[in-house]
Amino acid sequence: MRKGNRKTFYLKMVSGSLIRRASRLIIAVLAIAIGATILSGLVTIYYDIPEQLGREFRSYGANLIVLPRGDAKITRETLSKLKNLIGSNKIVGMAPYRYQTVKINEQPYIIAGTDLEQAEKNSPFWYIEGEWGNSLVGHEIAETLNLKLGDSFMIQGVKYGEQAEASGQNLSAAENQKRDLARQNFHKSLKVKGIVSTGGAEEGFIFTDIDELDELIGDTFRADVIECSIIADAKELSDISKKIEKEIPELQPRAVRRLTQSQDIVLGKLQALVLLVTVVVLIITMISVYTTMMAMVAERRREIALKKALGAENKLVMSELFGEGVLLGIIGGASGVFLGFEFAMRVSLNVFGRGINFQWALIPITIFIFVAITVAASIIPVRKVMDIHPAIVLKGE
């Protein structure tokens, strides 16, 4: 018999044997498919957890604070360099803040200019009565001034000439005099769009758009601090901080370690749980395949004995049984991959409220793993073939 014909005959023999025993082997296929579903689903979740959990932790606030070093200034160019250095794919939000003292009814208050859209991404935990927008008023200020949504209030501050410094630090007497001459007061009416409640220092601030604040005080963009919300664990955050210090020396990054450490602890425990469940599922699948193959060999004792009596060697009979096991692994593993993705998608949507991407590499990996499990589980049952003596079995003993 030719080699090609031999392979075709072998495949027909293996597939025919499975079809004839479909009612029994369907249990093994289901066990493998369920195992493959859970395995591929958990592996998908395992690799997707860091990003999903990172995004969830970002709802607790920024995890990287960037300050100017010494007398350096944070300009738009500096902000742009920082964004490019970190990478837009890792940034959830990046809000620059500029703080200025203003007066309301001759009492001093702090107004914070920021990118309100980015601030909202950084701080989704803020409770806003009303809506995000110009102008947000802290809860403490609203209570002190008896302000409600829609109320207007007047702020008063000092406006400097475009060429003057907003601060008198490091200026000569002549420069300070020039600055003072350029100084003039401004008055601006603001309308309460939202009232901020956080339980923190934010309740004592007025928030407005940073460009509008720059225009009010007659100065160019200059941030006092940048709050960054980045998808990164503690090590990645440390690497980013070192990179910022090296490539943008005028900036001083400070990681919020409490957030990143909590994230790493939770992530580590979840991944350990996923690995443990995966191992348990693989063991249960192996036991199920083992018992099915043992029952199948016991059921086919007379058939195997007849084959051996007609001249079939142990090697040929064993290869047929192993072939059946491999085919079971392929069928169950392939069907489990796609069911596993659906399982992972449902978990991600229900837990994190976000979808996930299908990992195409899981198809060959899952099939290979379950073929290997099936073969390993079949070793002991298949070796029982060697103990079958044709004369004894065919005599009915």
C-alpha positions in Angstrom: 0.0 0.0 0.0 1.3 3.4 -0.9 2.3 5.9 1.8 -0.4 8.4 0.7 -3.1 5.6 0.6 -1.9 4.4 4.0 -2.5 7.8 5.6 -5.9 8.2 4.0 -6.9 4.7 5.2 -5.6 5.6 8.7 -7.7 8.8 8.8 -10.8 7.0 7.6 -10.3 4.3 10.2 -9.8 6.8 13.1 -12.7 9.0 12.0 -15.0 6.0 11.4 -14.2 4.7 14.8 -15.2 8.0 16.4 -18.4 8.2 14.4 -19.5 4.7 15.4 -19.0 5.6 19.1 -20.2 9.1 18.9 -22.6 8.7 21.8 -19.8 7.8 24.2 -17.1 10.1 22.8 -19.4 13.1 22.8 -18.8 13.3 26.6 -15.1 13.5 26.0 -15.5 16.1 23.3 -17.8 18.2 25.6 -15.3 17.9 28.5 -12.4 19.1 26.2 -14.6 21.9 24.7 -15.6 23.1 28.2 -12.0 23.0 29.3 -10.8 24.8 26.2 -13.6 27.4 26.6 -12.5 28.2 30.2 -8.8 28.0 29.4 -9.0 30.3 26.4 -11.4 32.6 28.2 -9.3 32.9 31.3 -6.1 33.4 29.3 -7.8 36.2 27.3 -8.9 37.8 30.6 -5.4 37.2 32.1 -3.7 39.2 29.5 -6.5 41.8 29.3 -6.7 42.3 33.1 -3.7 44.7 33.4 -5.2 47.2 30.9 -8.8 46.9 32.1 -7.8 47.1 35.8 -5.4 50.0 35.0 -8.3 51.9 33.5 -10.5 51.1 36.5 -7.9 52.4 38.9 -7.6 55.6 36.9 -11.1 56.5 38.2 -9.4 57.1 41.5 -7.3 59.9 40.2 -4.0 60.7 38.6 -1.1 58.4 39.3 1.7 60.7 38.1 2.2 64.4 39.1 4.7 66.5 37.0 6.1 69.7 38.5 8.5 72.3 37.1 12.1 71.9 38.3 13.4 75.0 40.0 12.5 78.2 38.1 11.6 76.3 35.0 8.2 76.9 33.3 5.8 74.4 31.9 4.9 75.8 28.5 2.7 74.3 25.7 5.8 73.0 24.1 6.8 71.2 27.3 3.3 69.8 27.6 3.4 68.5 24.0 6.9 66.9 24.6 5.5 65.2 27.7 2.6 63.7 25.8 4.8 62.4 23.0 7.2 60.9 25.5 4.6 59.0 27.4 2.5 57.9 24.4 -1.1 58.7 23.7 -2.0 54.9 23.9 -1.1 55.0 27.6 -2.6 58.3 28.6 -6.2 58.3 30.0 -6.0 62.0 30.9 -3.4 64.8 31.2 -4.5 68.0 32.8 -2.3 71.0 33.3 -3.2 73.3 36.2 -2.5 77.0 36.8 -3.4 78.6 40.1 -4.1 82.3 40.6 -5.5 84.3 43.5 -8.6 86.3 42.8 -11.0 88.2 45.1 -14.8 87.8 45.5 -16.4 90.4 47.7 -12.9 91.5 48.7 -12.1 88.0 50.0 -9.3 86.0 48.5 -10.0 82.7 46.7 -8.0 80.4 44.4 -9.0 80.0 40.8 -7.5 77.0 39.0 -7.2 77.1 35.2 -7.1 73.7 33.6 -8.1 71.7 30.5 -11.6 70.7 31.8 -12.0 67.8 29.3 -8.8 66.2 30.5 -9.6 67.0 34.1 -12.8 65.1 33.8 -10.9 62.1 32.4 -8.5 62.3 35.3 -11.1 62.7 38.0 -14.3 60.8 37.2 -14.8 60.4 41.0 -15.6 64.1 41.4 -19.3 64.5 42.1 -20.5 67.4 39.9 -23.9 69.0 40.7 -24.8 70.4 37.4 -22.4 69.8 34.5 -18.7 70.0 33.6 -17.8 73.3 32.0 -16.9 76.9 32.8 -17.2 77.6 35.6 -17.0 74.9 38.3 -17.2 76.1 41.9 -16.1 74.1 44.9 -18.7 73.0 47.4 -17.1 75.1 50.3 -17.0 78.2 48.2 -20.6 77.7 47.1 -21.7 77.4 50.7 -19.7 80.4 51.8 -21.1 82.6 49.1 -24.5 81.0 49.0 -24.1 80.2 45.3 -26.4 77.8 43.4 -26.5 76.5 39.9 -27.0 79.3 37.4 -26.0 82.1 39.8 -23.5 84.7 38.6 -20.6 86.0 40.7 -17.9 88.6 40.1 -14.2 87.8 40.4 -11.5 90.5 40.6 -7.8 90.1 40.1 -4.6 91.6 38.8 -3.7 91.7 35.1 -0.2 92.1 33.9 1.1 93.4 30.6 2.0 90.7 28.1 5.7 91.4 28.5 5.6 91.5 32.3 6.2 88.5 34.6 3.2 87.3 36.7 5.5 87.0 39.6 8.1 89.3 41.0 10.6 86.6 41.8 14.1 86.9 40.4 13.4 90.3 38.9 15.6 93.4 39.4 14.1 96.6 41.0 13.7 98.2 37.6 12.0 95.1 36.2 9.6 95.0 39.2 8.8 98.7 38.7 8.1 98.0 35.1 5.9 95.1 36.1 4.0 97.2 38.6 3.4 99.9 36.0 2.0 97.3 33.6 -0.3 96.0 36.3 -4.0 96.7 36.1 -7.1 95.2 37.6 -9.6 93.0 35.8 -13.2 92.1 36.7 -15.0 89.1 35.3 -18.5 87.8 35.8 -18.7 84.0 36.0 -21.8 81.8 36.0 -22.0 78.6 38.1 -22.2 75.7 35.7 -21.4 73.0 38.3 -20.6 72.6 42.0 -17.7 70.3 42.8 -17.9 67.8 45.8 -14.9 65.6 46.4 -14.3 65.6 50.1 -10.8 67.1 49.4 -9.0 70.4 48.6 -10.9 70.8 45.3 -13.9 72.0 47.2 -12.1 75.2 48.0 -11.2 76.1 44.3 -12.9 77.7 41.4 -12.2 75.9 38.1 -12.1 77.5 34.7 -10.5 76.9 31.3 -6.8 77.6 31.5 -6.8 79.6 28.2 -9.5 81.9 29.6 -7.5 82.3 32.8 -4.3 83.2 30.8 -6.4 85.8 28.9 -7.7 87.3 32.1 -4.3 87.8 33.7 -2.7 88.8 30.4 -0.1 86.2 30.4 1.0 83.3 28.2 0.3 79.6 29.0 2.2 78.6 32.0 1.2 75.5 34.1 2.1 75.1 37.8 1.6 71.3 37.7 0.4 68.6 35.3 -1.7 65.7 36.6 -1.3 62.6 34.5 -3.5 59.5 34.5 -1.5 56.7 32.8 -2.2 53.0 32.3 0.9 51.5 33.9 2.0 49.4 36.8 4.6 50.5 39.4 7.6 49.4 37.3 6.3 51.0 34.1 5.5 54.2 36.0 9.0 54.2 37.4 10.5 53.8 34.0 8.4 56.6 32.6 9.5 58.9 35.4 13.1 58.2 34.7 12.6 58.8 31.0 11.0 62.1 31.7 13.8 63.2 34.0 16.4 62.3 31.4 14.7 63.7 28.3 12.8 66.7 29.8 15.2 67.9 32.6 13.0 70.9 33.3 10.3 68.6 34.7 10.2 66.7 37.9 7.8 63.7 37.9 6.4 62.2 41.1 4.5 58.9 41.0 1.5 58.5 43.3 2.8 55.3 44.8 -0.3 54.5 46.9 -2.4 54.0 43.8 0.1 52.1 41.8 1.0 49.7 44.7 -2.7 49.0 45.3 -3.2 48.3 41.6 -0.2 45.9 41.5 -1.4 44.0 44.6 -5.0 43.6 43.3 -3.6 42.6 39.8 -1.3 40.0 41.2 -4.0 38.4 43.2 -6.4 38.3 40.3 -3.8 36.8 37.9 -2.9 34.2 40.6 -6.5 33.2 40.9 -6.9 32.9 37.1 -3.8 30.7 36.9 -5.1 28.5 39.8 -8.5 28.0 38.1 -6.8 27.3 34.8 -4.7 24.5 36.3 -7.7 23.0 38.0 -9.7 23.0 34.8 -6.8 21.3 32.9 -6.6 18.6 35.6 -10.4 18.0 35.5 -10.3 17.8 31.7 -7.4 15.3 31.8 -9.3 13.1 34.3 -12.4 13.2 32.1 -10.5 12.2 29.0 -8.7 9.4 30.9 -11.9 7.8 32.2 -13.5 8.0 28.7 -10.5 6.4 27.1 -10.3 3.7 29.8 -14.0 2.9 29.2 -13.5 2.9 25.4 -10.6 0.4 25.6 -12.5 -1.9 27.9 -15.5 -1.8 25.6 -13.4 -2.6 22.5 -11.4 -5.5 24.1 -12.9 -8.1 21.7 -12.4 -5.8 18.6 -8.8 -5.2 19.6 -8.2 -8.9 20.3 -9.6 -9.7 16.9 -7.3 -7.2 15.2 -4.3 -8.6 17.0 -5.4 -12.2 16.1 -5.5 -11.1 12.4 -1.9 -9.9 12.7 -2.2 -6.2 13.8 0.7 -5.2 16.0 0.4 -3.4 19.3 2.0 -0.4 17.7 -0.7 -0.2 15.0 -3.6 -0.6 17.5 -2.1 2.0 19.9 -1.5 4.5 17.1 -5.2 4.2 16.1 -6.3 4.9 19.7 -3.9 7.8 20.0 -5.1 9.2 16.7 -8.7 9.1 18.1 -7.4 11.1 21.1 -5.7 13.6 18.9 -8.8 14.1 16.8 -10.9 14.6 20.0 -8.4 17.2 21.2 -8.5 19.1 17.9 -12.4 19.1 17.7 -12.8 20.1 21.4 -10.0 22.6 21.4 -11.1 24.4 18.2 -14.7 24.8 19.4 -13.6 25.9 22.8 -11.5 28.8 21.5 -14.4 30.7 20.1 -16.7 29.9 23.0 -13.9 31.0 25.3 -13.7 34.4 23.6 -17.4 34.9 24.0 -17.0 33.9 27.6 -14.2 36.4 28.1 -16.2 39.1 26.3 -19.2 38.7 28.6 -17.0 38.8 31.7 -15.2 41.9 30.5 -18.5 43.7 29.6 -20.2 42.8 32.9 -17.2 43.5 35.1 -15.4 46.4 33.4 -18.0 47.6 31.0 -15.5 47.4 28.0 -15.0 44.9 25.2 -11.8 43.0 24.4 -10.0 42.0 21.2 -9.8 38.4 19.9 -6.3 36.9 20.3 -5.8 34.9 17.1 -2.7 33.3 18.6 -4.9 31.4 21.0 -6.3 29.2 18.3 -3.2 27.1 17.6 -2.0 27.4 21.3 -5.3 26.1 22.7 -5.6 23.3 20.2 -2.0 22.2 20.9 -2.5 22.2 24.7 -5.6 20.1 24.5 -4.2 17.7 22.0 -1.2 17.3 24.4 -3.6 16.8 27.3 -5.7 14.3 25.4 -2.6 12.3 24.4 -1.2 12.4 27.9 -4.5 11.3 29.4 -4.7 8.4 26.8 -1.2 7.0 27.6 -2.3 4.6 30.4 -5.5 3.5 28.8 -3.8 2.8 25.5 -1.0 0.9 27.1 -3.7 -1.5 28.3 -3.9 -2.8 24.7 -0.6 -4.6 25.3 -2.2 -6.6 28.1 -5.0 -7.9 25.8 -4.3 -11.5 24.7 -6.4 -12.5 21.7 -6.8 -16.1 22.5 -8.0 -15.4 26.1 -10.4 -12.6 25.2 -11.9 -14.3 22.1 -12.6 -17.4 24.2 -14.6 -15.1 26.5 -12.4 -15.5 29.5 
